[in-house]
Amino acid sequence: MPRGMGQSGEDSVSADRDVVHRNVEEVRSRIAAAATRSGRNPADVSLIAVTKTVATPEIRWVMETGITSLGENYVQELHRKRGEIDGATWHFIGTLQSGTANLVADHADVVQTVAGERAARRLAGRAVRSARTLDALIEVDLTDGRTGVRPSDLHAFADLVASLEGLRLIGLMTMPAMGESAEDARAPFARLRQLRDELREQHPHVLALSMGMSLDYEVAVEEGATMVRIGTALFGPRAARPRNRLRDRPRNREEPA
């Protein structure tokens, strides 16, 4: 398959329009099957197409299939692509840093990686000044080593986020540790669901569970995911991209490099 180039010149994924359309159909079919196996309605699972390094034409191919939820890791790419693509709901899934939180607030509709007080306050403050309200998910660290809020701190941090004008706390997000198979992610996914259920006693509107990537999204759906973040399974393998100090740390929120 040919390798595309983004409008800003960065390498994109290897993709072909018909292949992307077939990939979307396959992923949707697998989501539906996983939901059915667990007694859930497939319509309750949102497919978020992760656009990290993906060129604008390829993103439009996915949107031709009816996908309108897009996830972006990098602030500058989020800024550029939002200006180029209409009709999308943009999820920021990169590391939320205090230094770039203002830009995230300007261009994202949903922020899935709220995990630090300073960044959360800056995100909320900018949203208020821009007369916006952002849907927010708290990133929970279930690996004892990645970015995120520890489970023991979750309730206190949720209280903080829920109190911030400009943010609407709607759910939790996690990335499990790398395992040998998709089944290795089942226990962390079940744990995040448990944490969500416990949190709902004080915050009944916390419903969303963002968990599951190209390698393990079927298990995530079986364990209650309401959002799955899919990149490679839709667009194909990613090309390497240069780092930029204004972008987030090169941590892939859809799957490992």
Buried (B, 14 or more C-beta within 10 A) or exposed (E): EEEBEBEEEBBBBBBBEEBBBEBBEEBBEBBBBBBEEEEBEBEEBBBBBBBBBBBBBBBBBBBEBEBBBBBBBBBBBBBBBBEEBEEBBBBBBBBBBBEBBBBBBBBBBBBBBBBBBEBBBBBBBBBBEEEBBBBBBBBBBBBEEBBBBEBEBBBEBBEBBBEBEBBBBBBBBBBBEEBEEBEBBBEBBBBBBEBBEEBEEEBEEBEBBBBBBBBBBBBBBBBBBBBBBBBBBBBBEBBEBEEEEEBBEBBBBBBEE
